[in-house]
Structure formats: structure tokens, C-alpha cells
Amino acid sequence: MKKLIAGSMAVLLATPALAGGYAYEQQPTNVLGWEILPYIALRGGATYGNLNYNFNNVKEDLGLNMYQIRTALGLTMADAARFEIEGSFFTKGKKTKDFGDVANVNVSAKNIELMANTYMNIGHYKYIQPFAGIGAGLAFVDTKANVDGASFSKDRTKFSAMGALGLDMPFGCFSVDVTARYNYVDVASGMHNFSGDVGVRYMF
């Protein structure tokens, strides 16, 4: 997964120069006075997840390290806001923990998220544009606990919410963004994900 993320990001970051993106002028669509540009995006990064998990009637906080790839289809509105539908794909996070008198319980969690996100620019800058974002959607989560050869598994569809702060760097029809995210998933007794990712958007 790390090689896939690194390779994908290297190709996308090199694409603007190869495609002559700096000189390209998009033709926005005017809708009710708003200039709108569609875009596609690919993002990759790392996540630290804090899963509150209950096993054997004992609740423990589990720190899970994961990687993620995010893909999105969206609209840029008047160079001030963005709205998008985003799919996020996380690697499996694993942790071994004692739950009361049950030792060495291997807990894992893997999830896919489908989110509707809105981003707003903070001020208006030419080269580096700060932004803030919020989102909500669904998380499809698979949690498992394995101990002494026994396996306990649950697949659930749960509510998910996201808050983000980031920096956007435009290059013609391309834009590179660096984003810090907090993501809550209503699974088990709550999963809190803290993520950082780098992405490329192509506006067409």
C-alpha cells in the first residue's frame, strides 16, 4: 500500500509540468451567477486511529496506524468554495491488547468511507490558499477480535463526520493540496481518526 500511494502521488505531482497545465485556461460554467468548474482528485496519506473497543465487558482504547487513498469528484464554485463526493479506502489497523483477564486479544479494523464534503477558502491568496472543510457520510467498517483461535467479527455501516484544515497550491488546471483531517466514525464505542494527506486535483 505504501508503494502504491508513493507511486500514485509521484505520477500526479509530475503531471502538471508534463501536460503544460500552467498555461491551460479552463472555461467555467456560469450557473445563477456562480462560476463552476468540475474536478477529480486523488489523495494519499497516513492515519492514526483511536478505537474505543469493548471486549469481555472491558473497554480499551486501541491506537491503530493505517494508510489511506481518497478519490473524489467535485465542483469548484466561484474560486471560493468546493463541494465533492469522496471515497476513502483505509488499510487494516491492528492492535494486541489485554481485556481484563483475557490476554493477547488481536483486534483489527478496516473501513471504507463515502463522504459528502464542503470546503471554504479562508481569505483569497494567489499562490497558497488556506481552506477549512466539513463532511458527513457513511463508513463501512469491519472489526475483528481474535483470541485463542476464536474469532469475533462484525461488519457495520455507520455514520461518519469529518473536519479539515489545509493549504491549496494552484498550478493552472491542477492544484496540489495538503490537508490535516479529524474523522469520527460511530462504530464500537467510537473511532477517532487523525489523518494527514497530500492530493492533486485536476479541474476540467
C-alpha positions in Angstrom: 0.0 0.0 0.0 2.8 2.4 0.8 4.4 1.8 -2.6 1.1 2.3 -4.3 0.5 5.6 -2.6 4.0 6.9 -3.2 3.9 5.8 -6.9 0.5 7.4 -7.5 1.4 10.7 -5.9 4.7 10.9 -7.8 2.9 10.5 -11.1 0.2 13.0 -10.2 2.7 15.6 -8.9 4.7 15.4 -12.1 1.7 15.6 -14.4 1.2 19.4 -14.4 4.6 20.0 -15.9 4.3 17.2 -18.4 0.8 18.3 -19.5 1.5 22.0 -19.7 -1.0 22.7 -17.0 0.4 26.1 -16.1 -0.8 27.7 -19.4 -4.1 26.0 -19.6 -7.2 28.2 -19.2 -10.4 26.5 -18.0 -13.8 27.7 -19.2 -16.0 27.8 -16.2 -19.8 27.3 -16.5 -21.9 30.1 -15.2 -24.8 28.9 -13.0 -27.0 31.5 -11.4 -24.1 33.9 -11.3 -21.6 31.3 -9.9 -18.6 30.3 -12.0 -18.4 26.5 -11.6 -15.5 24.1 -12.6 -15.8 20.3 -12.1 -12.7 18.4 -10.9 -11.4 15.0 -10.0 -9.0 14.4 -7.1 -6.6 11.7 -5.8 -5.2 11.9 -2.3 -3.0 9.7 -0.2 -1.6 9.7 3.3 -1.5 8.2 6.8 -3.9 7.9 9.7 -3.7 7.4 13.4 -6.9 5.9 14.7 -8.1 5.7 18.3 -10.7 2.9 18.5 -12.7 2.5 21.7 -13.4 -1.2 21.7 -15.4 -3.3 24.2 -14.5 -7.0 24.7 -15.2 -9.3 27.6 -17.2 -6.3 29.1 -14.0 -4.3 29.3 -13.5 -1.2 27.2 -10.0 -0.2 26.0 -8.6 2.5 23.7 -6.6 1.0 20.8 -4.2 3.0 18.7 -4.3 1.9 15.1 -1.9 3.0 12.3 -3.3 3.0 8.8 -2.7 4.3 5.3 -5.4 5.7 3.1 -6.2 6.6 -0.5 -9.0 9.1 -1.2 -10.7 9.7 -4.6 -13.2 12.5 -5.2 -15.4 14.1 -7.8 -16.4 17.7 -7.1 -17.2 21.2 -8.2 -15.3 24.4 -7.5 -17.6 27.4 -7.1 -16.5 31.0 -7.8 -13.0 30.1 -6.7 -14.2 30.4 -3.1 -15.8 27.0 -2.2 -15.8 23.4 -3.2 -18.3 20.6 -2.9 -17.4 16.9 -3.5 -18.3 13.3 -3.1 -15.3 11.4 -1.8 -14.5 7.7 -1.3 -11.8 6.8 1.2 -10.1 3.4 1.4 -8.1 2.5 4.5 -5.7 -0.3 5.2 -6.3 -2.6 8.1 -5.2 -1.3 11.5 -4.2 -3.9 14.1 -3.5 -3.9 17.8 -2.9 -6.6 20.5 -4.4 -5.7 23.9 -5.4 -7.3 27.2 -9.1 -7.0 28.1 -9.4 -7.8 31.8 -8.5 -11.4 32.4 -8.4 -12.2 28.7 -4.8 -11.6 27.4 -3.4 -11.0 24.0 -6.6 -10.2 22.1 -5.8 -9.3 18.5 -8.1 -6.6 17.3 -8.3 -5.2 13.8 -10.4 -2.7 12.0 -10.7 -1.9 8.3 -13.1 0.7 6.7 -14.2 2.3 3.5 -16.0 5.7 3.7 -18.3 7.5 1.4 -18.4 11.2 2.3 -20.0 14.5 1.1 -17.5 17.3 1.8 -17.6 21.1 1.6 -14.5 23.2 1.6 -14.4 27.0 2.1 -11.4 29.2 1.3 -10.0 31.3 4.1 -9.3 34.7 2.6 -8.1 34.9 -1.0 -4.4 34.3 -1.9 -2.8 33.7 -5.3 -0.2 31.1 -4.6 -1.0 29.3 -1.3 -4.7 29.3 -0.3 -5.7 28.2 3.2 -9.1 26.4 3.5 -11.4 24.7 6.0 -13.7 21.8 5.4 -16.5 19.7 6.9 -18.1 16.5 5.7 -20.5 13.7 6.6 -21.4 10.3 5.2 -21.2 6.6 5.8 -18.4 4.3 6.9 -18.4 0.6 6.1 -16.4 -0.9 8.9 -15.2 -4.5 9.6 -13.9 -5.0 13.1 -12.4 -8.4 14.3 -11.2 -9.8 17.6 -9.1 -13.0 17.6 -8.0 -14.8 20.8 -7.0 -18.4 21.4 -8.1 -19.5 18.0 -11.6 -17.9 18.3 -12.7 -15.1 16.0 -15.4 -12.4 16.7 -16.2 -10.3 13.6 -18.7 -7.5 12.9 -19.4 -5.7 9.6 -21.3 -2.5 10.2 -22.5 0.6 8.2 -22.1 3.6 10.5 -22.3 7.4 10.4 -19.1 9.3 9.8 -18.2 13.0 10.2 -15.1 14.9 9.1 -13.4 18.3 9.8 -10.3 19.5 7.9 -7.8 22.3 7.6 -5.4 22.6 4.7 -3.4 24.5 2.1 -4.1 24.6 -1.6 -1.4 25.4 -4.2 -2.8 26.0 -7.7 -0.9 25.3 -10.9 -3.2 26.1 -13.9 -5.8 23.4 -14.2 -4.0 21.4 -11.5 -4.0 22.1 -7.8 -1.9 20.4 -5.0 -3.4 20.4 -1.5 -2.0 19.4 1.9 -4.7 18.6 4.4 -5.0 17.6 8.1 -8.3 15.9 9.0 -10.2 14.7 12.0 -12.7 12.0 11.3 -15.2 10.4 13.7 -16.8 7.0 13.0 -19.7 5.8 15.1 -18.5 2.2 15.4 -17.9 0.1 18.6 -17.7 2.8 21.3 -16.3 5.4 18.8 -13.4 5.6 16.4 -11.4 8.9 16.2 -9.1 9.2 13.2 -6.4 11.8 12.8 -5.1 12.0 9.2 -2.6 13.9 7.0 -2.7 13.6 3.3 -1.4 15.2 0.1 -3.6 15.3 -3.0 -3.8 16.5 -6.6 -7.0 17.9 -8.2 -7.5 18.3 -11.9 -10.1 20.8 -13.0 -11.7 20.4 -16.4 
